[in-house]
């Protein structure tokens, strides 16, 4: 496991990343990695301290984690399947617990300046119990479904045809939650 720290490289072997947001659940840890170029202090504050909105849209066997951080990060989406984790990190592709008993799942958020690879913000939030349970249920359901790369990509393409942008996906999300700023 890596120890992340603001002001250090996200990866000691890379100093640039493509701009993207990526959700991952592996080794029983939820992580949202945000790689954005030309971050401003306001962007960093919004992600590290501002209110955050999350949504969960399940389309067939693919889940989309939706996220929004004020004006800095408009509604965005990240498709996910535990099968994709298993392709790269087979030992870390562990399905989440079946019953959280109302407990929150922790979500680690990392904001990285894409042009330098330097971590600009770290944030740990607790997702509300019902949202956490729905997220875990969706991960397990996707894991139990048959998987092929072609089917996974076709389902993502189909979802993007049904929902023209991330805001439309968020409006259609089966679950949403808001995390207050601090």
BELCOR-V486531 format. One record per pair of residues at least 4 apart in sequence whose ideal C-beta (glycine too) atoms are under 8 Angstrom apart, sorted by the first residue. I is the first residue (numbers start at 1). J is the second residue. D is the distance in Angstrom with one decimal. If there is no record, write none. Layout:
BEGIN
i->{I	I}
j->{J	J}
d->{D	D}
END
This chain:
BEGIN
i->{1	4	4	4	4	4	5	5	6	6	6	6	7	7	8	8	9	9	9	9	9	10	10	10	10	10	10	10	10	11	14	15	15	16	16	16	16	17	17	17	17	18	18	19	19	19	19	20	20	21	21	21	21	21	21	21	21	21	22	22	22	22	23	23	23	23	23	23	23	23	24	24	24	24	24	24	25	25	25	25	25	25	25	25	26	26	26	26	26	26	27	27	27	28	28	29	29	30	30	30	30	30	30	31	31	31	31	32	32	32	32	32	32	32	33	33	34	34	34	34	34	34	35	35	36	36	36	36	36	36	37	37	37	38	38	39	39	39	39	39	40	40	41	42	42	42	43	43	43	43	43	44	44	44	44	45	45	45	46	46	46	46	46	46	47	47	47	47	47	47	47	47	47	48	48	48	48	49	49	49	50	50	50	50	51	51	51	51	51	51	52	52	52	52	52	52	52	52	53	53	53	53	53	53	53	53	53	53	54	54	54	54	54	54	54	54	54	54	54	55	55	55	55	55	55	55	55	55	55	55	56	56	56	56	56	56	56	56	56	56	56	56	57	57	57	57	57	57	57	57	57	57	57	58	58	58	58	58	58	59	59	59	59	59	59	60	60	60	61	61	61	61	61	61	61	61	62	62	62	62	62	62	62	62	63	63	63	63	63	63	63	64	64	64	64	64	64	65	65	65	65	66	66	66	66	66	66	66	66	66	67	67	67	67	67	68	68	68	68	68	69	74	74	75	75	75	75	75	76	77	77	77	79	79	80	80	80	81	81	81	81	81	82	82	82	82	82	82	83	83	83	83	83	83	84	84	85	85	85	86	86	89	93	95	95	95	96	96	96	96	96	97	98	98	99	100	100	100	100	100	100	102	102	103	103	104	104	104	104	104	105	105	105	105	105	106	106	106	106	107	107	107	107	108	108	108	109	109	109	109	109	110	110	110	111	111	111	111	111	112	112	112	112	113	113	113	125	127	127	127	127	127	128	128	129	130	130	131	131	131	131	132	133	134	134	134	135	135	136	137	138	139	140	141	146	147	147	148	149	150	151	152	153	154	155	156	157	158	159	159	160	163	163	163	164	165	166	167	168	169	170}
j->{27	8	10	110	119	122	119	122	119	120	121	122	118	119	118	119	14	15	117	118	119	14	17	33	110	112	117	118	119	117	117	116	117	114	115	116	117	35	112	114	117	35	114	35	36	37	114	33	35	32	33	34	35	67	73	76	77	78	32	33	35	78	30	31	32	33	65	67	78	80	30	31	32	33	80	85	29	30	31	80	82	85	96	139	31	85	89	92	93	94	89	92	94	94	96	106	108	105	106	107	108	127	135	107	108	109	110	65	67	78	107	108	109	110	110	112	47	73	109	110	111	112	112	114	43	73	111	112	113	114	113	114	115	113	115	43	44	111	113	120	44	72	45	46	71	72	47	72	73	111	120	48	111	120	121	49	50	72	50	69	70	71	72	73	52	69	72	73	109	111	120	121	123	111	121	122	123	123	181	182	69	70	72	181	69	70	178	179	180	181	67	68	69	109	125	178	179	181	66	67	68	69	75	170	176	177	178	179	65	66	67	68	107	127	131	176	177	178	179	64	65	66	67	75	169	170	173	175	176	177	63	64	65	66	131	134	135	138	173	174	175	176	63	64	66	77	159	163	169	170	172	173	174	62	63	64	138	141	174	63	64	155	158	159	162	155	158	159	81	141	142	145	147	151	152	155	79	80	81	142	152	155	156	159	79	80	81	135	138	139	142	77	78	79	80	159	169	77	78	80	135	75	76	77	78	166	169	170	173	176	73	75	76	77	78	73	74	75	76	170	73	166	167	165	166	167	169	170	166	166	169	170	156	159	84	139	142	85	142	143	147	152	86	93	95	139	142	143	87	93	142	143	147	152	88	152	89	92	93	90	93	93	143	139	140	143	105	135	136	139	140	136	136	140	133	104	105	129	132	133	136	129	133	129	132	126	127	128	129	132	126	127	132	135	136	124	125	126	127	124	125	126	127	122	123	124	121	122	123	124	125	119	121	122	119	120	121	122	123	117	118	119	120	117	118	120	179	131	132	135	177	179	132	177	133	134	175	135	175	176	177	136	137	138	174	175	139	175	140	141	142	143	144	145	151	151	152	152	153	154	155	156	157	158	159	160	161	162	163	169	164	168	169	172	168	169	170	171	172	173	176}
d->{7.5	7.4	7.1	6.2	5.8	5.9	6.7	7.7	5.3	6.7	6.5	5.8	6.5	6.8	6.8	5.9	7.2	6.8	4.9	6.0	7.5	7.3	7.4	7.9	6.8	4.7	5.4	7.3	5.4	6.5	5.2	6.0	4.3	6.5	6.0	7.2	6.0	4.2	6.4	4.7	6.2	6.8	6.9	5.8	5.7	5.6	5.1	8.0	5.3	6.9	7.1	5.0	7.5	6.9	7.8	5.1	7.8	5.3	7.4	4.8	7.8	5.5	7.6	7.2	5.3	8.0	4.0	7.9	3.9	5.2	7.6	4.9	7.9	7.2	7.0	6.9	7.0	5.3	7.6	6.9	6.7	7.3	6.7	5.7	7.8	4.6	5.6	4.1	6.7	7.7	7.6	4.2	6.8	5.6	6.8	7.8	6.7	5.7	6.5	4.5	6.7	7.6	7.6	7.4	4.7	7.8	7.0	7.1	6.3	7.2	6.1	7.2	4.8	7.3	5.0	6.9	6.6	7.0	7.1	6.8	4.9	6.8	4.9	4.4	6.9	7.8	7.1	7.7	7.3	5.7	7.1	4.4	5.0	7.9	7.0	4.5	5.8	7.1	5.3	5.5	7.3	7.9	6.3	6.2	7.6	6.2	6.6	4.2	7.6	7.6	8.0	5.8	6.5	5.0	5.1	5.5	6.4	7.9	4.1	4.7	4.4	6.8	3.5	6.8	7.9	5.0	6.3	6.6	6.6	4.6	8.0	5.0	6.6	7.0	3.8	7.3	5.3	7.8	5.6	5.5	5.8	4.8	7.4	4.6	7.8	6.5	6.4	6.6	5.6	4.4	6.8	6.9	5.3	7.9	6.8	7.3	4.5	7.9	7.9	7.1	4.2	7.9	7.7	7.5	6.8	7.4	5.2	7.6	6.9	6.4	5.5	7.7	8.0	6.7	6.8	6.8	5.3	7.9	7.2	8.0	7.6	3.5	7.7	7.9	7.1	4.5	3.4	6.8	4.6	8.0	6.4	7.4	6.5	7.1	6.7	5.6	5.7	6.4	5.7	6.0	4.3	7.6	7.2	4.4	6.3	7.5	7.5	7.6	5.1	7.7	6.0	4.6	6.4	7.4	5.1	7.6	4.9	7.5	6.1	7.9	6.7	6.2	7.0	4.1	7.4	4.7	7.5	8.0	6.9	7.4	5.0	4.2	7.3	7.5	7.4	6.2	5.3	7.2	5.9	6.8	6.4	4.7	5.8	6.7	7.4	5.2	7.4	7.5	4.3	6.7	6.1	4.7	6.7	5.3	7.3	6.7	6.0	7.1	5.0	6.2	7.6	6.1	7.1	5.1	8.0	6.2	5.7	4.7	5.8	7.9	6.9	7.5	5.8	7.8	7.4	6.2	6.5	4.7	7.2	7.0	4.0	7.3	7.2	7.6	4.2	4.5	7.4	4.6	5.0	4.5	5.3	8.0	5.0	7.6	7.3	7.5	7.8	7.8	5.1	7.9	6.8	5.8	6.4	5.5	6.6	5.6	6.1	4.5	6.9	7.6	7.1	6.9	4.0	7.1	7.3	7.3	5.5	6.2	4.5	5.3	3.6	6.4	7.9	6.6	5.0	5.1	7.7	7.9	4.0	5.4	6.4	6.6	7.5	6.9	7.7	7.9	6.8	6.4	5.5	5.2	6.4	4.2	7.7	6.0	7.0	3.5	5.6	6.3	5.8	5.5	7.3	5.0	3.7	6.5	6.9	5.9	7.3	5.9	7.7	7.3	5.2	7.6	5.5	7.4	7.7	5.7	7.5	7.1	4.3	7.4	6.8	6.1	7.5	6.0	7.1	4.8	3.9	7.7	7.9	6.5	6.9	5.5	6.6	7.2	5.1	5.4	5.1	4.8	4.6	6.8	6.4	7.8	6.7	5.0	6.3	6.4	7.0	6.3	5.2	7.7	4.4	6.4	6.2	6.3	6.9	4.5	6.5	7.7	6.3	6.1	6.3	6.4	6.3	6.6	7.6	6.9	6.4	6.8	6.3	6.1	6.3	6.7	6.3	6.2	6.5	6.5	6.5	6.5	6.1	7.4	7.7	4.2	4.3	6.1	5.5	7.3	6.3	6.6	6.4	6.6	7.1}
END
